Amino acid sequence: MRKQLLLAGLLAVAYSGDAQNQEATQEIGNLVVRNIPALPADLMERVDQYQNVRGATVADWDREGKGLFISTRFAEVPQIHHVAAPGADRRQITFYKEPLAAAAVAPDKKQNGFVFSRDNGGNENYQIYFFDLSTGRARLLTDGKSRNQFQGWNRAGSQLAYMSNQRNGADLDLYLLNFQPEAKPTLLTELKGGGWGVSAWSDDGKQMILSNYKSINEAELYRFDVASRKLERLFATAGPVSYSGAEFTKDGKGLFLVSDEGTEFQTLRYVDLASKQQAPLTAPIPWDVQGMDLSKDGTKLVFATNEDGYSKLYMLDTKTRKYQPVANVPKGVISNFRLNDDSRRLALSVSTPTASSDVYVADLTTKTLTRWTTSELGGLNSANFVEPSLIQYSTFDQVDGQARLIPAFLYKPKNATGKTPVLISIHGGPEGQSLPTFSPLINLLVNELGIAVVVPNVRGSSGYGKTYLKLDNGAKREESVKDIGALLEWIGRQPDLDPGRVAVYGGSYGGYMSLATMTNYNDQMRCGIDLFGISNFTTFLKNTSPYRADLRRAEYGDERDPAMQAIFAQISPISKIKNITKPMLVYQGKNDPRVPLSESEQMVAGLQQQGTSVWYIMAKDEGHSLAKKANRDYTYGAMLLFLRNNLLK
């Protein structure tokens, strides 16, 4: 508590002074802030407490298969820890200033360590390292400059693959590294585009399945012969098809594949590689399959489905191809599941709306589930955390003669009286999906400010079929904004929500949606919060990192096309900035490679020039995120004060 009060006091002192001084640009730690008044000590104390709710996610099984490496945070950012047994202490392994969320243990039992990736200040130029647990040292495996993406070990652990844009900064090429001291990587093949990755690597190491991701609606699969370096496209489809996962069978003659070819949803199927014939496996499940893992002996395949945002976990017998649910898994969102080499135990991460992510192990033979971690709650009572309601509201258009319904999660304060103010929180992507995971920020807003938070999955969100996913592409961009207009109408019809006190919040594409909501529905809003959002589609596409530009054009449209540029000029928030007369708060990471700093800077400058009140935060050590706890503490504190001043009054 003393530390919390000291932090809050330092922040308050830094911002004390008269109104004129508070309008000046100031620096606090790695943050440059503008026009933000003093953050009250009591408010910062509560922010710090909610931000001390921790979580844990699976990284990998350890070398012996008895313990787990996990990612969790005890200081500023998540790091890799080791847990030897259920409920055992989390022993911290890495101590870097940048977050680490993944680790891949060397399959070769003679090697005692794991591979991890790390960037610098959020720039996403990831470098790949091997952490040797015997020496406690990490060895750099890549060039130290370009963007590199680890693509897996071969089964023996003698080689690893990765993609890199070191050739020209735009295209991802495939490299192979023999895992020996002083070994140099080998360029296996040059590729065109920034969406390439290795989906599968056969047990004998002789063939790979490469995926060329073009958009969330379209990808191409190729079989790659490692020795001859021959690349062969697997399927020539009549139209765009999406693939989201592949696993070689034990004998290398077939694939388990996730695809939406011929279906509305991403379904699991088996492919005979000789005939290219596909056999559907999960067609009766009308939801997306999201993630799978094949056991080392090839007898079991575990997969998860996304059913209205909630996860369900299944185990498939690869011989009979029949599947059944994995028993006793809490209702929530499942991620990072990993089968042990014994092909019996499954490590998984589970997050629910009222419990931060923790690590469990399911025994697939005895059908028991054991909790391995119990993360700290920052001294808060979990009984006060909020379970959302899953709602649907009608929007402006129809489907088969009926109003189209938009799904949303609604978090409401407990024991609220009268009409409750509302914050609309919009996800990024735009192909993302808001899921019912634990959110310290939502619980902070609901419990401490008494705000109802509604989280819509507007058209263009994933998880609801490929037709829904395509509804906002290109020239139809603002139709997703109309879904927010329909949500405002829905709020107005609710007896316990206050349509006169509504704010909007979003990050990345959600930041664009926040700006677009303010430019289109300013009169119905009290204020808006934009985190690293797109303000001008043309400048965004010109300035985003080269490896991303074509991938984003597939979704938004091509700014080099005069017709599309005219649409961008019409719909970009910067073009309609005069419509924003209500207060705004803007946050941006200086090193953002996705939505560049210039997108927020031009928006803030325009708002200031026309006299619209705007609070601005720029983090010098962040990219497309709020990864550092100190930065997140201050930004969330500013958000709370901003909402308290502009939404609640």
KEFIZA-236671 format. One record per residue (C-alpha): residue in three letters; x, y, z. Coordinates in steps of 0.5 Angstrom, whole numbers, padded with zeros to 4 digits, always signed. Layout:
N
ALAXYZ
...
This chain:
649
MET+0000+0000+0000
ARG+0006+0005+0002
LYS+0009+0004-0005
GLN+0002+0005-0008
LEU+0001+0011-0005
LEU+0008+0014-0006
LEU+0007+0012-0014
ALA+0000+0016-0013
GLY+0004+0022-0010
LEU+0009+0023-0015
LEU+0004+0023-0020
ALA+0000+0028-0017
VAL+0006+0032-0015
ALA+0009+0032-0022
TYR+0002+0035-0025
SER+0001+0040-0019
GLY+0001+0047-0021
ASP-0004+0052-0024
ALA-0008+0051-0030
GLN-0003+0054-0035
ASN+0002+0049-0033
GLN-0002+0043-0033
GLU-0004+0045-0041
ALA+0004+0044-0042
THR+0007+0038-0045
GLN+0011+0034-0039
GLU+0014+0028-0039
ILE+0013+0022-0034
GLY+0018+0016-0034
ASN+0017+0014-0041
LEU+0011+0018-0043
VAL+0010+0025-0046
VAL+0003+0028-0044
ARG-0001+0034-0046
ASN-0006+0038-0043
ILE-0008+0032-0037
PRO-0009+0035-0030
ALA-0006+0032-0024
LEU-0009+0025-0023
PRO-0012+0024-0016
ALA-0008+0019-0011
ASP-0014+0015-0009
LEU-0016+0014-0016
MET-0008+0012-0018
GLU-0009+0007-0012
ARG-0015+0004-0015
VAL-0012+0003-0022
ASP-0005+0000-0019
GLN-0009-0005-0015
TYR-0013-0007-0021
GLN-0007-0007-0025
ASN-0004-0012-0020
VAL-0009-0017-0022
ARG-0004-0022-0025
GLY-0005-0028-0030
ALA-0001-0034-0033
THR-0001-0037-0039
VAL+0002-0044-0042
ALA+0009-0043-0046
ASP+0011-0050-0046
TRP+0012-0057-0042
ASP+0019-0057-0040
ARG+0025-0062-0042
GLU+0023-0068-0038
GLY+0015-0067-0039
LYS+0014-0066-0031
GLY+0014-0059-0030
LEU+0011-0053-0035
PHE+0014-0046-0037
ILE+0009-0041-0037
SER+0009-0033-0038
THR+0007-0029-0032
ARG+0008-0022-0030
PHE+0011-0020-0023
ALA+0014-0013-0025
GLU+0013-0009-0031
VAL+0012-0014-0037
PRO+0011-0022-0037
GLN+0017-0026-0037
ILE+0018-0034-0037
HIS+0017-0038-0031
HIS+0018-0045-0029
VAL+0013-0049-0025
ALA+0015-0056-0023
ALA+0008-0058-0020
PRO+0001-0056-0019
GLY+0001-0050-0014
ALA+0009-0050-0014
ASP+0012-0043-0014
ARG+0013-0040-0020
ARG+0021-0039-0021
GLN+0023-0033-0026
ILE+0027-0035-0032
THR+0028-0029-0036
PHE+0029-0022-0034
TYR+0028-0017-0040
LYS+0025-0010-0040
GLU+0021-0013-0046
PRO+0015-0018-0045
LEU+0016-0025-0047
ALA+0010-0029-0048
ALA+0012-0036-0052
ALA+0018-0041-0051
ALA+0019-0047-0055
VAL+0023-0052-0051
ALA+0028-0056-0055
PRO+0026-0063-0057
ASP+0033-0066-0057
LYS+0033-0068-0050
LYS+0041-0067-0050
GLN+0039-0059-0050
ASN+0037-0056-0044
GLY+0033-0050-0046
PHE+0028-0046-0050
VAL+0027-0041-0056
PHE+0024-0035-0055
SER+0023-0028-0059
ARG+0024-0021-0057
ASP+0023-0014-0060
ASN+0025-0007-0057
GLY+0021-0002-0055
GLY+0015-0005-0059
ASN+0018-0004-0066
GLU+0016-0012-0067
ASN+0023-0013-0071
TYR+0023-0020-0067
GLN+0030-0023-0066
ILE+0030-0030-0064
TYR+0034-0033-0058
PHE+0036-0040-0055
PHE+0036-0039-0047
ASP+0041-0045-0044
LEU+0038-0047-0038
SER+0045-0050-0036
THR+0049-0043-0036
GLY+0043-0038-0036
ARG+0045-0035-0042
ALA+0041-0033-0048
ARG+0044-0034-0055
LEU+0042-0029-0061
LEU+0040-0034-0067
THR+0038-0028-0072
ASP+0041-0022-0075
GLY+0039-0017-0070
LYS+0036-0012-0074
SER+0030-0015-0079
ARG+0023-0018-0077
ASN+0024-0025-0075
GLN+0019-0030-0074
PHE+0020-0037-0070
GLN+0016-0043-0074
GLY+0018-0049-0070
TRP+0023-0054-0069
ASN+0024-0061-0073
ARG+0022-0067-0069
ALA+0029-0069-0067
GLY+0031-0062-0065
SER+0037-0061-0069
GLN+0034-0056-0074
LEU+0029-0050-0073
ALA+0026-0046-0078
TYR+0024-0038-0078
MET+0021-0033-0083
SER+0025-0026-0084
ASN+0024-0020-0088
GLN+0032-0019-0088
ARG+0032-0019-0095
ASN+0028-0013-0097
GLY+0024-0011-0091
ALA+0018-0013-0094
ASP+0018-0020-0096
LEU+0018-0026-0091
ASP+0023-0031-0093
LEU+0024-0038-0090
TYR+0031-0040-0087
LEU+0033-0046-0084
LEU+0038-0046-0078
ASN+0042-0053-0076
PHE+0042-0052-0068
GLN+0050-0052-0067
PRO+0054-0047-0064
GLU+0056-0042-0069
ALA+0052-0045-0075
LYS+0049-0040-0080
PRO+0042-0040-0082
THR+0041-0042-0089
LEU+0036-0039-0094
LEU+0031-0044-0096
THR+0027-0040-0101
GLU+0025-0033-0103
LEU+0018-0031-0102
LYS+0014-0026-0104
GLY+0009-0022-0099
GLY+0009-0021-0092
GLY+0004-0027-0090
TRP+0008-0033-0090
GLY+0009-0038-0085
VAL+0010-0045-0084
SER+0004-0049-0082
ALA+0007-0056-0081
TRP+0013-0060-0081
SER+0013-0067-0082
ASP+0016-0072-0077
ASP+0022-0074-0082
GLY+0023-0067-0083
LYS+0023-0068-0091
GLN+0017-0063-0092
MET+0013-0057-0090
ILE+0006-0054-0091
LEU+0007-0047-0092
SER+0001-0042-0092
ASN+0001-0035-0096
TYR-0004-0031-0092
LYS-0007-0026-0096
SER-0013-0024-0092
ILE-0017-0027-0086
ASN-0021-0029-0092
GLU-0016-0032-0097
ALA-0010-0036-0096
GLU-0006-0041-0100
LEU-0003-0047-0098
TYR+0004-0050-0101
ARG+0007-0057-0100
PHE+0015-0055-0099
ASP+0020-0061-0100
VAL+0026-0059-0096
ALA+0031-0062-0100
SER+0029-0060-0107
ARG+0026-0054-0105
LYS+0021-0055-0109
LEU+0014-0051-0107
GLU+0008-0054-0110
ARG+0001-0051-0109
LEU-0004-0056-0105
PHE-0011-0054-0107
ALA-0013-0049-0113
THR-0020-0047-0111
ALA-0025-0043-0115
GLY-0025-0037-0110
PRO-0022-0035-0104
VAL-0021-0040-0098
SER-0018-0039-0091
TYR-0014-0044-0088
SER-0012-0043-0080
GLY-0008-0049-0078
ALA-0005-0056-0081
GLU-0002-0062-0078
PHE+0002-0068-0081
THR+0000-0075-0080
LYS+0005-0079-0076
ASP+0006-0082-0083
GLY+0007-0076-0087
LYS+0002-0078-0092
GLY-0004-0074-0090
LEU-0006-0067-0086
PHE-0011-0065-0081
LEU-0013-0058-0084
VAL-0017-0053-0081
SER-0021-0049-0087
ASP-0027-0046-0089
GLU-0027-0048-0096
GLY-0035-0050-0098
THR-0037-0048-0091
GLU-0039-0042-0087
PHE-0034-0043-0081
GLN-0027-0046-0080
THR-0028-0053-0080
LEU-0023-0059-0078
ARG-0022-0064-0084
TYR-0017-0070-0086
VAL-0013-0069-0093
ASP-0010-0075-0096
LEU-0004-0072-0100
ALA-0004-0077-0105
SER-0011-0075-0108
LYS-0012-0068-0105
GLN-0019-0071-0102
GLN-0022-0068-0096
ALA-0026-0071-0091
PRO-0030-0067-0086
LEU-0029-0068-0079
THR-0033-0063-0075
ALA-0038-0061-0080
PRO-0044-0062-0075
ILE-0041-0056-0070
PRO-0043-0049-0073
TRP-0037-0045-0070
ASP-0030-0044-0072
VAL-0025-0049-0070
GLN-0019-0045-0067
GLY-0013-0048-0065
MET-0011-0056-0065
ASP-0005-0060-0063
LEU-0003-0067-0065
SER+0000-0072-0060
LYS+0007-0074-0061
ASP+0005-0081-0062
GLY-0001-0079-0067
THR-0006-0082-0064
LYS-0010-0076-0061
LEU-0012-0069-0064
VAL-0014-0064-0059
PHE-0018-0058-0062
ALA-0022-0052-0059
THR-0028-0049-0062
ASN-0030-0041-0061
GLU-0038-0042-0060
ASP-0041-0035-0059
GLY-0034-0033-0056
TYR-0034-0038-0051
SER-0029-0044-0052
LYS-0030-0051-0052
LEU-0025-0056-0052
TYR-0025-0063-0056
MET-0021-0069-0057
LEU-0021-0073-0063
ASP-0019-0080-0064
THR-0015-0080-0070
LYS-0016-0088-0072
THR-0024-0087-0071
ARG-0024-0080-0073
LYS-0029-0079-0067
TYR-0029-0073-0062
GLN-0031-0072-0055
PRO-0031-0066-0051
VAL-0025-0065-0046
ALA-0029-0066-0039
ASN-0029-0061-0033
VAL-0026-0055-0037
PRO-0029-0048-0034
LYS-0033-0044-0038
GLY-0029-0039-0041
VAL-0023-0038-0047
ILE-0018-0043-0048
SER-0011-0041-0051
ASN-0004-0044-0051
PHE-0006-0051-0050
ARG+0000-0056-0051
LEU+0000-0064-0051
ASN+0006-0067-0047
ASP+0010-0072-0050
ASP+0007-0078-0046
SER+0000-0076-0051
ARG-0004-0076-0045
ARG-0003-0070-0041
LEU-0006-0063-0044
ALA-0003-0056-0041
LEU-0008-0051-0043
SER-0009-0043-0041
VAL-0016-0041-0039
SER-0019-0034-0037
THR-0026-0033-0035
PRO-0030-0026-0034
THR-0029-0026-0027
ALA-0022-0030-0026
SER-0015-0028-0030
SER-0012-0033-0034
ASP-0009-0039-0030
VAL-0006-0046-0032
TYR-0009-0052-0032
VAL-0007-0059-0034
ALA-0012-0064-0036
ASP-0011-0072-0036
LEU-0014-0075-0042
THR-0014-0082-0040
THR-0017-0081-0033
LYS-0021-0074-0035
THR-0019-0070-0029
LEU-0017-0063-0029
THR-0012-0060-0025
ARG-0010-0053-0023
TRP-0003-0051-0023
THR-0003-0044-0022
THR-0007-0039-0018
SER-0006-0032-0020
GLU-0006-0026-0015
LEU-0012-0021-0015
GLY-0008-0015-0012
GLY-0012-0016-0006
LEU-0019-0015-0009
ASN-0025-0020-0008
SER-0026-0024-0014
ALA-0034-0024-0012
ASN-0034-0017-0014
PHE-0032-0018-0021
VAL-0037-0018-0027
GLU-0040-0023-0031
PRO-0043-0020-0038
SER-0049-0022-0041
LEU-0049-0024-0048
ILE-0054-0020-0052
GLN-0056-0019-0059
TYR-0059-0012-0062
SER-0062-0011-0069
THR-0058-0006-0074
PHE-0060-0002-0080
ASP-0060-0008-0085
GLN-0063-0015-0086
VAL-0062-0022-0087
ASP-0067-0026-0090
GLY-0072-0021-0089
GLN-0071-0021-0082
ALA-0067-0015-0078
ARG-0059-0017-0078
LEU-0057-0018-0070
ILE-0050-0016-0068
PRO-0048-0020-0062
ALA-0045-0016-0056
PHE-0043-0017-0048
LEU-0046-0013-0043
TYR-0042-0011-0037
LYS-0047-0008-0031
PRO-0045-0005-0024
LYS-0048-0009-0019
ASN-0053-0006-0015
ALA-0054+0000-0019
THR-0060+0004-0019
GLY-0063+0009-0024
LYS-0060+0010-0031
THR-0053+0008-0031
PRO-0048+0011-0036
VAL-0045+0007-0042
LEU-0038+0006-0045
ILE-0038+0003-0052
SER-0031-0001-0052
ILE-0030-0003-0059
HIS-0024-0009-0061
GLY-0019-0008-0066
GLY-0017-0012-0072
PRO-0022-0010-0076
GLU-0022-0018-0076
GLY-0022-0019-0069
GLN-0027-0021-0064
SER-0028-0019-0057
LEU-0028-0025-0052
PRO-0031-0026-0045
THR-0024-0026-0042
PHE-0022-0023-0036
SER-0021-0015-0036
PRO-0018-0011-0031
LEU-0020-0005-0034
ILE-0027-0007-0035
ASN-0028-0009-0028
LEU-0024-0002-0026
LEU-0029+0002-0030
VAL-0035-0002-0028
ASN-0034-0003-0020
GLU-0030+0004-0019
LEU-0034+0009-0024
GLY-0041+0005-0024
ILE-0040+0005-0032
ALA-0044+0000-0036
VAL-0039-0003-0041
VAL-0042-0006-0048
VAL-0037-0009-0052
PRO-0040-0011-0059
ASN-0038-0015-0064
VAL-0040-0011-0070
ARG-0040-0014-0078
GLY-0033-0015-0080
SER-0031-0019-0073
SER-0029-0026-0074
GLY-0032-0032-0070
TYR-0039-0031-0074
GLY-0038-0034-0081
LYS-0034-0032-0087
THR-0040-0028-0089
TYR-0041-0024-0083
LEU-0033-0023-0084
LYS-0033-0020-0090
LEU-0039-0015-0089
ASP-0035-0009-0088
ASN-0029-0010-0093
GLY-0027-0004-0098
ALA-0032+0001-0099
LYS-0037-0002-0094
ARG-0032+0000-0088
GLU-0037+0005-0085
GLU-0043+0000-0085
SER-0039-0003-0079
VAL-0040+0004-0076
LYS-0047+0004-0077
ASP-0048-0002-0073
ILE-0045+0003-0067
GLY-0051+0008-0069
ALA-0056+0002-0068
LEU-0053+0000-0061
LEU-0054+0008-0059
GLU-0061+0007-0061
TRP-0061+0000-0057
ILE-0058+0004-0051
GLY-0064+0009-0052
ARG-0069+0004-0051
GLN-0066+0000-0045
PRO-0070+0003-0038
ASP-0063+0002-0034
LEU-0058+0005-0039
ASP-0057+0013-0040
PRO-0057+0015-0047
GLY-0055+0022-0045
ARG-0048+0019-0042
VAL-0045+0015-0047
ALA-0037+0015-0049
VAL-0033+0010-0054
TYR-0027+0007-0053
GLY-0022+0003-0058
GLY-0015+0001-0060
SER-0012+0000-0066
TYR-0018-0001-0071
GLY-0022+0000-0065
GLY-0019+0007-0065
TYR-0021+0008-0072
MET-0028+0006-0070
SER-0028+0011-0064
LEU-0026+0017-0068
ALA-0031+0015-0073
THR-0037+0014-0068
MET-0035+0021-0066
THR-0035+0024-0073
ASN-0041+0021-0074
TYR-0045+0021-0068
ASN-0042+0027-0064
ASP-0048+0030-0062
GLN-0050+0023-0058
MET-0043+0022-0055
ARG-0040+0025-0048
CYS-0033+0024-0050
GLY-0029+0019-0054
ILE-0022+0015-0053
ASP-0018+0013-0058
LEU-0011+0008-0057
PHE-0007+0008-0063
GLY-0013+0009-0068
ILE-0013+0010-0076
SER-0014+0017-0077
ASN-0013+0017-0085
PHE-0013+0011-0089
THR-0009+0014-0094
THR-0003+0016-0090
PHE-0004+0010-0086
LEU-0003+0005-0092
LYS+0003+0009-0094
ASN+0006+0009-0088
THR+0005+0002-0084
SER+0011-0003-0085
PRO+0012-0005-0092
TYR+0011-0012-0090
ARG+0004-0011-0088
ALA+0002-0006-0093
ASP-0001-0011-0098
LEU-0004-0015-0092
ARG-0008-0009-0090
ARG-0010-0007-0097
ALA-0014-0013-0098
GLU-0018-0011-0092
TYR-0019-0004-0093
GLY-0018-0003-0100
ASP-0012+0000-0104
GLU-0010+0007-0103
ARG-0007+0007-0110
ASP-0013+0006-0113
PRO-0016+0013-0115
ALA-0024+0011-0113
MET-0022+0008-0107
GLN-0017+0014-0105
ALA-0024+0018-0106
ILE-0028+0013-0101
PHE-0022+0014-0096
ALA-0022+0022-0097
GLN-0030+0021-0095
ILE-0030+0016-0089
SER-0023+0018-0086
PRO-0024+0021-0079
ILE-0019+0027-0081
SER-0023+0029-0086
LYS-0029+0030-0082
ILE-0025+0032-0076
LYS-0030+0039-0075
ASN-0035+0034-0073
ILE-0032+0033-0066
THR-0034+0038-0061
LYS-0034+0033-0055
PRO-0027+0032-0051
MET-0022+0026-0054
LEU-0017+0023-0050
VAL-0011+0020-0055
TYR-0006+0015-0053
GLN+0000+0013-0058
GLY+0006+0009-0058
LYS+0012+0012-0061
ASN+0015+0006-0064
ASP+0008+0003-0067
PRO+0010-0001-0074
ARG+0003-0002-0075
VAL-0001+0004-0074
PRO+0005+0010-0074
LEU+0005+0015-0069
SER+0003+0020-0075
GLU-0004+0018-0075
SER-0005+0020-0068
GLU+0000+0026-0068
GLN-0005+0029-0074
MET-0011+0028-0071
VAL-0009+0031-0064
ALA-0006+0037-0068
GLY-0013+0038-0072
LEU-0017+0037-0066
GLN-0012+0043-0062
GLN-0013+0047-0068
GLN-0020+0047-0068
GLY-0021+0048-0060
THR-0023+0041-0059
SER-0021+0039-0052
VAL-0016+0033-0053
TRP-0012+0030-0048
TYR-0006+0026-0051
ILE-0001+0021-0048
MET+0005+0019-0052
ALA+0010+0013-0050
LYS+0017+0013-0052
ASP+0018+0005-0051
GLU+0012+0002-0053
GLY+0009+0000-0060
HIS+0002-0002-0062
SER+0000-0004-0055
LEU+0001-0002-0048
ALA+0006-0007-0046
LYS+0009-0004-0040
LYS+0005-0004-0033
ALA+0008+0004-0031
ASN+0005+0006-0038
ARG-0001+0002-0037
ASP-0002+0005-0030
TYR-0002+0012-0032
THR-0006+0011-0038
TYR-0011+0008-0035
GLY-0011+0013-0029
ALA-0012+0018-0034
MET-0018+0015-0038
LEU-0021+0014-0031
LEU-0020+0022-0029
PHE-0023+0023-0037
LEU-0029+0019-0036
ARG-0030+0022-0029
ASN-0030+0029-0032
ASN-0033+0028-0038
LEU-0038+0022-0038
LEU-0041+0022-0031
LYS-0042+0029-0029
